[in-house]
C-alpha cells in the first residue's frame, strides 16, 4: 500500500473508532430539578374585555387571548396595526389577513408559553358585517400573534416580563434579566426596547428596583413604584414603595412625586392615580395632581383620596383625558372574590361590572382602551369559556443553565422515585403517587403530611411527617414510613414515638438511617434514627441549641447533611443554609441570606456537587397585590455548589416557587399532561380577607347600564 493511501486508511480507521465511541457514549446532561408553585397550575388566565357602554352580561364579555396559554396584564395600544407591523423587525412572524374593511382589536400582554415569560402582540380581526357584540365575534377571530421581545433581542436570557405598554416605537416593560449582585435586592427594572431595531435601554438606575411602570398619554413621562435606594425589607403584602417619575426616553430627570404608593396610572401629563393602604387599613385609590407653576416634588404635588373606606380598591386604570371614571379591582366584605368595577369620580359611585358576568371568579388588574370604550382584565378562562384547561403534571420551565431541565409540578413537595419512574407529592391533605407519564394517579395516604422522601434501597417505601404544618415544637407530628406497593392496603409504620414535631425525614444513601428535625427539647434540632426500627432502634442527636434547625437532606455520598437554620438569629424568621457531617463535625454555613433573608428546602443533586434550594435572594419582582395569594411571593429556585460558589438563579416570576428536589435522571424538557382539569380554585391575597365592618359612609353602588362614554378631555 502506498504511503499516502496507508495514511488515509489509518486516518479513516481512527475516525471510525472515535465516532463509534461517541455513538456509544451518552451525553452528560446536568440533571433535572422539580419544584412547585403555589396555585399556579389552576391559573389558566386569559384576557377578557367588556364594553363599557353595554350591560355587563355574559354575552357581552369577550375573551381576547388564545384560550391556551397563561395570559395576563394587558394593554390596549393606541397605535394602528399597520404602524405596529411596520416596526416589528421579525416580519416573518406576521401574516396579516386579507379581509375586506376589517375591524381589529389590538392587545399587548404578558404570556407564559413555551416554558418562559414573554410579551406578545395580538391583533384580532373580524369583519364589520359580523355582530361585534356577540361572543362568537371575538372567540374565534382571525388572529395575528407575535412576540414583541424575540429571543434574538434577549439573547435567550430567562427573565420575568411584566406590565408592558407601547409608547411611540418603543415597548416599556419590567424585566428581571440583570443581577444586581446583592442578596435580597430585586432584579426588577424598567426597560425600553425599540420594536424596529431591538435596541434595549435600561431606564431604572442600577442598584434600584422599579415596579408597575405607566407611560403618560404624551409618552414623555413614565411613573413607577419604587423603593429608591432603600430596598426591600421583606414585605409580602402591600409594598412600602413611593411613586417616581422620569423621562421615558432615557430615564433621566427622575423625581419622587408621591410618598407611599403603588401601581400608578396617568389621565394626563399632570394627573395620575395610584393605590395605597390608608390609615384606616383599607386599600384605596388616590389621585396626585402636579403643579403647573413650580418644580414637581412630594411637597408640591397635591394628593387626595378617591375611593372611600369600606371596600378595598386597588390596581387603578385610566384612559387619556378621562376625568369621569377609573377602573379598579375591588374586594368587598360581601364577596369572597376580586372583581372589576368602575368608580365614577364625579358622582363618587362604584359601578359593578364583572360580578354580573362571573360572580364566583377572581378578576385582576383592569386596563381601559384609549377611547374609554372598553375595559380589559384577566381571569381564569374556565370550562364555560371554551378554553383548553387540562393541567400539566410536569410543566417545562425554561432553564437558564444548559443541560439542566426544570419542571413545575402540580403538587407540593414533589420528589422522584430512585428509579425515576414515579413522582410522589403532597396535596394537603394526602400523599399521592403518579407515574412519570401522568398515568396511574393514586392517593396512598390520607394523612396531612409534608416533606416526602423515598427510601433509596427498599423499593416503594416513602417517608413523611404526619401532622399539622407550620406548627410549634410541642405539636404532635410524627415520622411515618409508608409502603406504596402494598397491594392489600396502605402500610404505615410510625418511626418516632414522642410526637414533638418530628418532620423533614431524609434517609442516608445506604437506606439504614434517617435524619430528621424534632422539637422534643422545646427547640427544633436535628436527630438521626434507624430507618427500619425508628427511634427504638437508636437515636443520635446531631445538633443542639436554642434555635431552629430544619429541612434536612442527606448527600448521595453520605458525607454531608444540608439543612436550613435560624441559628444566626434565633426566632427571627430568617433562615440560612448549613452543612454538617453525620457525626456532628464540620459544621459550616453554605450561604448567607442577607439581613432577615430566607433560604430553605435544600436538596443535593445526584452527583452531590450541587444543592438546589428556594430563597428570597432575588428580592421581590412585582407588587404582591397584583397576583393571587402567595405566602412567599419572593420565592425563587437557586442552585449553589457544595463549596459555596457558583450561585445561580433558575426561576424568574412573581409567584411562590418552593420545595425543589432533584430527579435521579435527566428528563427531557417536554410538558407532561394528565387527566386533571383546571379548577380555577386559587385564592385571593389572604390579607385582603381581613375586612372590617362596612363603613356607613361607603360610596353609592349602582347598576352599570346606561353609563355614557365620556369625551376625551371632559
N, C-alpha and C positions, 0 to 999 in steps of 0.2 A: 504494500500500500504506500502510495506516495506520501511524503511528509505533510503536505498541505491537506490531503484527504484524511490522513490519520488524525491530524489536529482537529479537523472539522468533526470527525467521528467522535473523538473524546469529548469535545465541547458539547455536541448534541447529547451524548450519553449523560454527561454531567447535568445538563439542563433537565433531561427527563427524570433523573434521580431527584433533583431538587423539587421539581413540580409535583412528583409523586408524593414526596414528603409533605408538601404543602396541602395536597388534597386530603391526606390522612390526618392532618393536624387541624383541629378545630380552632377557630378564633378564640381569643381570651377576652370576653366581654367583662365589663366592670361590675355587673350584677344588677339586681332589681330591688327597689325599695317600694314597699306598700305603706299606705297611711290612710287616715280617714279625715274627712272634712265635715264638720257638724252641719247637718241639714242639707248639704249641697246636692245630694242625689235626688232630692224632691223639688228642686227649684223649677226646672223646665220653663224658664222665663221666656216670654215673648213680649214684644212691644205692641200695645193696643192704642186705639185712638177713639175719642168721642167728639162729634161735632158739638160745639158749644151752644149753638142756637136751636138745636133739636132736643126733644125729650131724651134723657139718658135711659134708654131701654135696650134690652139685649140686641134687638135687630139693628140698632144704630151704632153699636160698638164694632170696630173693625180691627182685626189682627193684621199688623203691617209686616212683621218679620216672618221667617220661613217656617215656623212650626216644628223645627227640628233641633236647632242649636239652643244654647242658653244665651239670650239676647237681652240687653238692659241698657239703662242710662242713655236715652236717645236725645236727639237734637234735630229740629226741623231747620234745614238751611234755607236762606233767603235767595241764594244764587240759583240761576236757571240750570236745568240739567245739561244743556249744551255747553255752558261755560264751565261746569264742573268736569264734564267729559273731556273737554279740550285741555284741561290741566293735567289729567292723570298721565303719568309718564309710562305706565304699562298699558298701552292701548289694546294689547292683545286680549286683555281680560274683559273687554267691553264689547258687547254685541247689542247695539241699540235696536229695538224692534221697529219695523217699518209699519206704523199704524197711521190711519187717516185721522188727522186732527185729534191726537190722543190727549187725555188728561193724565197728569203724572203726580204721584205723591212721593216726595223725597224724604229720606231719613238717613242720618248719620248716627251710629250707635256702637256700643261695645258688644263684642260677641266672644264666646269661648267655644271654639270649634277646632278640630284637628289637634286637640291637646294643648292649645295655647290661647292666650288673650290677644285680640286684635281689634282694630276699629274698621268697620265696614261702612260702605255707602250702598244704599238700596234705592232704586227708582222703580216704583210700581206703576205700570201703565194700564189704563183701562179706557175704552172708547167712550166718547161723550154720549153716544146713543144709549149706553147702559145706565141703569139706575145706580148712581154712585152712592146712594144711601142704603142700598141693600148690602147685607153681609157678604153675599157672593161676589160683589163687585171688587172687594179687596181681599177676600180669602183666596181667590185663585187668579191673581193678576198676571200679566206678562211682567216678569221681574228681571231687572238688571242688578246683579250683586257684584261688588268688587271690594277688595281690601284697600284701604287708603294708606296703610303702612305695610308695604311689602317686605318680604324677607331680605330683599336686596338692600333696602334702606336701613333695616335694623341689624344687618349682618348676622341674622339668625339669633339675635340675643333674646333670651327669655326674660320677659318682664310683664308686670301688670299694666294694662292700659285703662284709663278711666276718664269720664267727664269730658267727652270731645265736643268741640264746636268749630264751625268754619268761619274764618274771618278773612275776607278777600280771597287770596290764593293760598292761604296757609291754614293748616289744621292745628288747633290749640288743644292740648290734652295733658293728662298726667301719665307719667311712666316711671317705672322703678328699675331702670336698667343700669343706673350708676351707683356704685357702692360708695357711701360717704366715708367709709373707713373707721367709723366709731361704733362701739356697741350701743344698741338701743336707739340709734339715730335712724329716723325714717329715710327710706330710699325714694320716697315720693317727691317728684319735682315736676314743674310745668315746662313743656317743650312746645316749640313751634316748628312744624315741618311744611316746607313749601311743596305743594302737591305736584307741581310741574317738574321740579328738579330733585326732590327728595332731600334737599338740604335741610338739616335739623339744627335748631339753635336752642340751647337751654336758656329759659327765661328766669328760672329760680336761681338766686345766688348759691354758690357752693357752700355747704355747711348748714343749709336751711331746707326745711321741708314745706311744701305747699300742697294744699288740697282744694278740690272743688272749684276750679277756675271758671270764670264767667267773663265773656268779652262784651264790652259796651256796644250799643247799637251802631255807633260810628266806626267801631273797630279800633279806636285809638287806645282805649284803656282795657286792662284786664284786672279783675278783682279776684283775690284768693283768700282762703282761710289758712292761717299760718301761725306757728309758734314764734316766728322770728328766730333768733339765735338761742332762745331759752331751751327749746327742745321738749320732747315728750316726757311726761312724768309717770306714765303707766295708766292713764285714764282709759276706761273701756266703755264709757257711756258717752256723755257729751264732752267733746274735746274743748279745752280752755284756749281755743285759738282766738286770734284777732283778725280783722279784715285789713288786708293790704291792697294797694292799687299801684300798678306800674304800667309803663308803655308796652303795648302788645308787640310792637316792632322788635324791641331788643331787651326788654325787661328793666330798662333804666327808669330813673325818677320814681323809685319805689318809696311809697309813703304809707304809714299806718294811719287808717282813717277811722276805724272803729275798734274799741277795746271790747273783747268778749263777743265773738260772733262767728258763725259758720255759714256755709252754703250761700254765698252771695249771688244776686242776680240783678240785672240792670233794667230800668224802664227807659231812662235816657242817660246822657253822659254826666248828669249831676244828681241822679237819684238811683239808689239801689236798695233792695230788700235783703234781709238775712234772717237767720234764726238764732236763738239763744235760750238757755233756761233762765226764766225770770226768778226774781226773789221769792215769788210765791210757789216756785217749783214747777210751774207749767212751762213746757216748751212753747215758745211763742215766736211770731214773726214780727220784725221791726223794720222801720224804714230809716235810711240815712240820706240826708239831703246836704249836698255840698254847697259851700258859699260861692257866689259869683264875683265878689269884690276883694277877696283876700286868699292867701295860700291855704290849701287844704291840709288839715291836720285833725287829730282827735279832738282838739279844743274848738276848732271852727266848724266841724260837721255837726249838724243837728240830728239827733236820734230820737225817734218816738215809737212807742209800742203800737202795733197794728191789730193783732188778734187778741181777744180778751182771755182771761183765765177761765178755767172750767173745761178746757179741751186742749190737748196737745196739738199744736200746729207747727209744721216744720217742713224743711226742703222746699222753700217757696220757688215759684216760677212766674216769670213776667213775659211781656211781649213789648216791642218797641213802641213808645209813646202811649201805652195803655195805662192810664191812671185810674181806671174804673174798677178793675178787679185783678186779683192774682190767683194762681192755683197753688194749693198746699196739700200735703199729706197730713192726715189727722188720725189721732186715736182718741175716741170719745169714751167716757165712762160707761156708756150704754152699749158699747160694741167691743168684741174681742179681736176685731180686725182693723188693719190700717186701710184707710180709704182716701180717695182723692176728692177734694171739694174746691169750689171757687169761694173766694171771700170778696164780697162787694165792698170796696174801700170807701165808697160814697155813703152807702146805707149801713155799713158795718154789719152785714149779714153773711152768714155761711149759706152756700148753695150746694147741696149734696149731689154728687154725680155717680160714683161707682157703686155706692150702696144700693142703688136702684137696679144695677146691672148684675152684679155678683156679690151679694151681701156677705158671704162666708169665704171670702178670698182676700188675701193681703195685696195691696196695690202700692207701688213705690215710685218716688221721685218724678213728679209731674214735669212736663215742659209744654210750652204753648207755641203754636205756629206764629210766624211773623205777622200775619194778618189778624191774629186773635180769634181765628175761626174754629180752631180745634185744640184739644188738649191731649197729649200723649202721656203714657206711663207704662210700666211693665208689671206683669203679674204672671203666675203660673198658668199656662195655657189650659191644662186640664183636659179630660176626655171630651167634654162638651164642645170644645173649640176645635176639634178635629186634628189636634197635634199628635205627633208620634211620640208617645210618652213612655216607652219601655225604658226601664232603668238599666244601668250598666253595673255588672258585678265588679269588673275591672275597667276603670276609665283611664286610658293612656293620657298622661300629662307630660307635655314637652319637657325634656330634661336638658339642663344646660351643660351636663357632663357627658362627653362621648362614651358610648358603650355602657351607660347606666340608664336602664329603663325605670320609669317612675309611674306608679299607678295609684289612683284614688280608689278605695274600696268602699262599697256600700255597707258599712258595718264598723263598729268601734273595736279597737284593739285587734286589728286583723293580723293573722300570722299564718304563714305557710307551714304545711307538714314537712318533716325532714326529707321526704321523697319528692316534695314539690307538687304533689297531685291533688292536695286538698287545702282548703282555707278554712280556718276557724275564726269566728268573730263573735262579738257581744252585741246584743240589741237592747239591753236594759228594759226588762229583764230577759234572761235567757241566753244560752250559748248555742250557736248554730255552727254547722259544718256543711260545706258545699264543695263539690268538685271544682277544679280549676277552670273547667269549661262552662260553669254555671249550672250544671245538672246535679240532681240528687241532693237538693237542699233539705236539711233535717234539723229540727230542734233536738238537741241532745241533752239539754238541761234547762229546766225552768227557773233555775236559781238566779237571783240578782247577783251577777258575777261580773268581774272585770279582770283585765290583765291576764290573758291566756298564755300558756307555754306548752309546747309539745315535748314529750319525752323523746330524747334523741336515739334511744335504743329500743324501748318497748313500743312496738307499733300500735297506734290508735289510742295511746294514753295522753291525755292533756291535763295540765294543772291549772287551777284558777283559784280565786278567792271569792267566797260566798258571803254576802252581807252588804250593808249599805256602803255606797261610795262617798268620798269627801266627809268622812266621819272622824270622831275623836278617838283618842288612844284606847279608851275603855269600851268602844263599841264592839259588839260581837261579830267578828269577821274571822273566818277560818279558811285555811288552805285545804283544797279538796283535790283528789285525783279522780278522773272520770275516764272510763273505758268506752270509747266511742263505738267500738266494734262488737260490743256485747249484743248479740242478736236477740236475746230474750228480753232484756231490759237494760236500761242505762245503769251502769255500775258506778257508785260513788264511794269513795273512801276518804274520811276526814283525817288529815295528817297532823293538824295542830289540835291541841286539847284545851287550851286556856281561853280561846275566843277573844283575845285582846287585840283586835285589829291586825290580824295576820294577813298580809297581802303581797302582791307582786312576786310570785314564785318564779324562779329561773333555775332549771336543772343544770348540773355540771355536764360536760360533754360525754362523760362515760355513763351518765344516767344514774349514778349512785347517790348523789347528794342534791339538795335543793337549797339555794339561798333565797331568803325572803325577808320582808320587814315585819316587825311586830311592835306593838305598843305596850307590851306586858310590864314594862318598868315605868309606865307613865310618860315615856318618851318613845318615839319611833326610831328603833335602831335595827341593824341587820343581824340575822342569825342564819346558821346552816344546820340542816337536819337531814336524816336519812330519807331517800326518795321513796322507798317502799314502806318502811315501818313508820315514817314520820317522826314526831318528837320522841316517841317511845323507843326508837332505835338510836337515839343520841342527839344531843343539841349542843351546838357551838355558838357562842356569842362572838360576832365578828366586829361590831362597832359598839361604842359605849359613850354616851354623852347626852347632855340636856338639849337636844336638838332633834331634827327630823332627818333621818337617812331613809331613802325610799327608792322605788322604781329601779330595782337592781337587775343586772343582766350579766350572765357568765360568759366569758370569752370562749371561742371554739377550741382554743388550745388549753383551756383550763387554768391559765396563768393569772388572769385578771377578772375582777368583778367591777363593772361600772355601775354607778348609782348617782342619784340626784340628792342633794343635801342643802339645808339652810344653815349648816354649822358655822358658816362665816358670819351669820347674823340671825341667830335662832329666833323663830317666831315672826320674822319679818315678811314671810311670804315670798322671799327671794330665794331662788334655787340655782345652784351651780353643779357642774358635773365633776365627779371624783372617780379615781381608780384606787383599788386596793387588792392585794394578793389574798387568796382564800385563807391563808394562815394568819392574816391580820397585819402583815407588814407592807411596806412600800406605799403607804397612803400618799396620794398626790392629787392636786386639783388639775383637771384637764382643761377647763375653760372658765374664764371669769365672765359673768353675765353683765358686768357694769352695775352701776348703782341701782339697787332694787330689781335687778333683772331676773328672768326666769329661763332656765334651761332644764328640760325634763325628758323622761322616757328614752334613755339611751339604749341602743341596740347594736351589737357587734356585727360586722359583715362576716360572711362565711370564711374568709381568709384571715379574719382577725385584725386586719390592718386599719379598718375604718370604723367609726361609730357614727350612726345616724341618730338624730335627736330632734326634738321640737323646741322652739325658742322664740323669744321676743327680741332677739339680737338685731333684727332688721326693723325694729320700731313698728309703727302702725302706718298703714298705707292709705286709709280713707276714713272719712267720718263714719263712726260705727252706726249712727242712726240712719244712714243711707242703705243699710243692709238689714236682713232679718237678725234674729238673736244669735250671738256667738259669745260664749263665756270668755274666750280669749281671742278677740279679733286681730290680735297681733301674731298669732301662732304661725310660724313658717318652719319648713323642714330644712335642716342643715346636715352636713357631714364634716367630720374632722378626723385627722389621723390620730392614732393612739399616742403619738409623741406630742400632740397638741398643735401640730402645724397643719397648714393647708385647709383652712376653714372655707367651706363652700356652701352657698345658698342654693337650694334646689327648687323651692316653690315661691311663686310670686302671686299673691292675691290679697284681698281684704277680708278673707274668711279665717276660720279657726282650723288650721291643719294640725293634726296631732297623732299620737300613738304610732309612730313609724316602726317598721321592722324590715328585716332583710329576707328576701326569698332565698332558698338554698341553691337556686339556679337562675340563669338568665332567662327572662320572659320577654319575648318579642313585643315591642311597643304597639300592640293592636288591642282595641277595645274588645271586651268580652261581655256580651249581653246575657241577660237571663229573663225569666218569665215574670218577674215582679213588675208592677206598674207604678208609675209616679202617683204619689198620694197628695201632692201639694200640701203636705202636712207640717211644714216648717213653722216655727214660732216667731212672733214679733219680739223685739227687744224686751227683755224681762223687766227692765226698769220702767218701761212705759206702762206696765200693768199696775204699777203702784200709784193709783189715781186717788185724788181727793174727792170729796163731795162736790157735785156740780155747783158752781158759783151762781147765785141768784141773778147776777147781772151779766150772765153769758149772752153774747150777741144772738140776735134772732137767727133762726134757721128756717129757710124757705124752700119750697119745691122749685126745681130748676126750669120748668117750662116757661117759655116766653122771654128768656133773657136775651136782650138785644146786644148785638155786637157793637162795642164802642168804636168810634172812628179814631184812626191814628192821630195822636196829638190832642185828643179830647181831655 
